[in-house]
Amino acid sequence: VVIKSDLKISMDVVETKIKDLEGVLDAAVVPYVNGDELGDTIAFVVIDKSARETVTVQDFASELSFAETPVKVVVLNELPRMNNGKVDYRALEKEAEKI
């Protein structure tokens, strides 16, 4: 959960909404500490290249509220996973710090 504009935003809910978009195969949302505002997030997505070539923040605008919309979207070939198969959020947070 992050707090943005005095609203509690569940990153799990945002991930689910992003995964429901056509052409998105997988998604993970992490806090974006380099953002302009406390509570900014960044979305890492895996897309079906046969369905679409790119994903932008604007693609999320109709599905997410302003506070839920990530400030950046990064397309990956696959999300990093731990040995147990779960998404490695720590690796994604480190990657977000570099952006």
SULGICOR-V589733 format. One record per residue. RES is the residue in three letters. OMEGA is omega in whole degrees, -180 to 180 (999 if undefined). Layout:
res->RES omega->OMEGA
res->RES omega->OMEGA
This chain:
res->VAL omega->173
res->VAL omega->178
res->ILE omega->-180
res->LYS omega->-180
res->SER omega->180
res->ASP omega->177
res->LEU omega->174
res->LYS omega->-179
res->ILE omega->177
res->SER omega->-179
res->MET omega->176
res->ASP omega->180
res->VAL omega->179
res->VAL omega->178
res->GLU omega->-179
res->THR omega->179
res->LYS omega->179
res->ILE omega->180
res->LYS omega->180
res->ASP omega->179
res->LEU omega->179
res->GLU omega->177
res->GLY omega->179
res->VAL omega->-179
res->LEU omega->-178
res->ASP omega->-179
res->ALA omega->174
res->ALA omega->-179
res->VAL omega->-180
res->VAL omega->176
res->PRO omega->180
res->TYR omega->-174
res->VAL omega->179
res->ASN omega->-178
res->GLY omega->-179
res->ASP omega->-172
res->GLU omega->174
res->LEU omega->180
res->GLY omega->176
res->ASP omega->179
res->THR omega->175
res->ILE omega->-180
res->ALA omega->172
res->PHE omega->-176
res->VAL omega->171
res->VAL omega->-176
res->ILE omega->174
res->ASP omega->-174
res->LYS omega->178
res->SER omega->180
res->ALA omega->-179
res->ARG omega->-178
res->GLU omega->-176
res->THR omega->173
res->VAL omega->179
res->THR omega->177
res->VAL omega->-179
res->GLN omega->177
res->ASP omega->-178
res->PHE omega->-170
res->ALA omega->-178
res->SER omega->-177
res->GLU omega->-175
res->LEU omega->174
res->SER omega->179
res->PHE omega->-178
res->ALA omega->-179
res->GLU omega->-173
res->THR omega->177
res->PRO omega->179
res->VAL omega->178
res->LYS omega->175
res->VAL omega->178
res->VAL omega->178
res->VAL omega->178
res->LEU omega->174
res->ASN omega->175
res->GLU omega->177
res->LEU omega->177
res->PRO omega->-178
res->ARG omega->174
res->MET omega->-179
res->ASN omega->-179
res->ASN omega->177
res->GLY omega->180
res->LYS omega->178
res->VAL omega->179
res->ASP omega->-177
res->TYR omega->178
res->ARG omega->178
res->ALA omega->179
res->LEU omega->178
res->GLU omega->177
res->LYS omega->178
res->GLU omega->180
res->ALA omega->179
res->GLU omega->-179
res->LYS omega->-175
res->ILE omega->999
